[in-house]
Amino acid sequence: MALSDGVLTLLATVKTELSISASTDDTYLERLIETASDMIEAYCNRTFSYTAAIVETVRSYGFTDLRVSRMPLKTITSITLDGSTVSSSNYTLHNANAGIIHSRYGWGWSAAVFQAAEYHGMKGTERAPYTVTYNGGFVCPAQTGTRDLPYDIEDACIQLVAARYRSRGRDPYVTSETIGAASESRGGTATAESYGLPDQVKLILNRYRRTPSAAT
């Protein structure tokens, strides 16, 4: 199989980590790389790979910052509000790593309103009136261009693939085993919160993780 270009490490890199020179397990290792990359992105609530010309609709809350989902935000092509172009002089790329676009004039609050004695906005009803077209994400090892994916993210992927490969054939639901006088512990049981990731991998990824609320 051919690896997708958004994976977080390469087959050759994983084989070096595992001291493998033969190609017998290449297809299996490539599947593990794809799986590990998906698991890491699910845990972090984000896609890491670079994509050009992303078109994303964004909710607005009446603040001066607007946030897109693909980080780092490299360049902004355009922003429209309900189809009308917002002048580029009205905003700046404030924090590329957090995907934040700043406007000193603010981004309008898009909540639905109801009328009592006065008009009131209803929190939680915000819609996505802004459409942002931009380039964003890290250039991953398999992608064309100057790679800028942080090496610790790639290392987390390598660790996960290596752990899965070395435990090949073991029952993942068996966390300890005793044979005669010998016993072996294989760590805790995976939970929904852990996404099946080892603790040392989660320690690396926690600094890149978005909370579910920030990812929407």
Secondary structure as the mmCIF struct_conf table of DSSP 4:
data_model
#
loop_
_struct_conf.conf_type_id
_struct_conf.id
_struct_conf.beg_label_comp_id
_struct_conf.beg_label_asym_id
_struct_conf.beg_label_seq_id
_struct_conf.end_label_comp_id
_struct_conf.end_label_asym_id
_struct_conf.end_label_seq_id
HELX_LH_PP_P HELX_LH_PP_P1 ALA A 2 SER A 4
TURN_TY1_P TURN_TY1_P1 ASP A 5 GLY A 6
BEND BEND1 LEU A 8 THR A 9
HELX_RH_AL_P HELX_RH_AL_P1 LEU A 11 GLU A 17
TURN_TY1_P TURN_TY1_P2 LEU A 18 SER A 19
BEND BEND2 SER A 23 SER A 23
TURN_TY1_P TURN_TY1_P3 THR A 24 ASP A 25
HELX_RH_AL_P HELX_RH_AL_P2 ASP A 26 CYS A 44
TURN_TY1_P TURN_TY1_P4 ASN A 45 ASN A 45
BEND BEND3 ARG A 46 ARG A 46
STRN STRN1 SER A 49 SER A 49
STRN STRN2 THR A 51 VAL A 58
STRN STRN3 TYR A 61 TYR A 61
BEND BEND4 GLY A 62 THR A 64
STRN STRN4 ASP A 65 ARG A 67
BEND BEND5 SER A 69 PRO A 72
STRN STRN5 LEU A 73 LEU A 81
TURN_TY1_P TURN_TY1_P5 ASP A 82 GLY A 83
STRN STRN6 SER A 84 THR A 85
HELX_LH_PP_P HELX_LH_PP_P2 VAL A 86 SER A 87
HELX_RH_3T_P HELX_RH_3T_P1 SER A 88 ASN A 90
STRN STRN7 THR A 92 ASN A 95
HELX_RH_3T_P HELX_RH_3T_P2 ALA A 96 ALA A 98
TURN_TY1_P TURN_TY1_P6 GLY A 99 GLY A 99
STRN STRN8 ILE A 100 HIS A 102
TURN_TY1_P TURN_TY1_P7 ARG A 104 TYR A 105
STRN STRN9 TRP A 109 TRP A 109
STRN STRN10 VAL A 113 GLN A 115
BEND BEND6 ALA A 116 GLU A 118
STRN STRN11 TYR A 119 GLY A 121
TURN_TY1_P TURN_TY1_P8 LYS A 123 GLY A 124
STRN STRN12 TYR A 130 GLY A 136
BEND BEND7 GLY A 137 GLY A 137
STRN STRN13 PHE A 138 PHE A 138
TURN_TY1_P TURN_TY1_P9 PRO A 141 ALA A 142
BEND BEND8 GLN A 143 GLY A 145
BEND BEND9 LEU A 149 LEU A 149
HELX_RH_AL_P HELX_RH_AL_P3 TYR A 151 ARG A 166
TURN_TY1_P TURN_TY1_P10 SER A 167 GLY A 169
BEND BEND10 ARG A 170 ARG A 170
TURN_TY1_P TURN_TY1_P11 PRO A 172 TYR A 173
STRN STRN14 SER A 176 ILE A 179
TURN_TY1_P TURN_TY1_P12 GLY A 180 ALA A 181
STRN STRN15 ALA A 182 SER A 185
HELX_LH_PP_P HELX_LH_PP_P3 GLY A 188 ALA A 190
TURN_TY1_P TURN_TY1_P13 ALA A 192 GLY A 196
HELX_RH_AL_P HELX_RH_AL_P4 ASP A 199 LEU A 205
HELX_RH_3T_P HELX_RH_3T_P3 ASN A 206 TYR A 208
HELX_LH_PP_P HELX_LH_PP_P4 ARG A 209 THR A 211
TURN_TY1_P TURN_TY1_P14 PRO A 212 ALA A 215
#
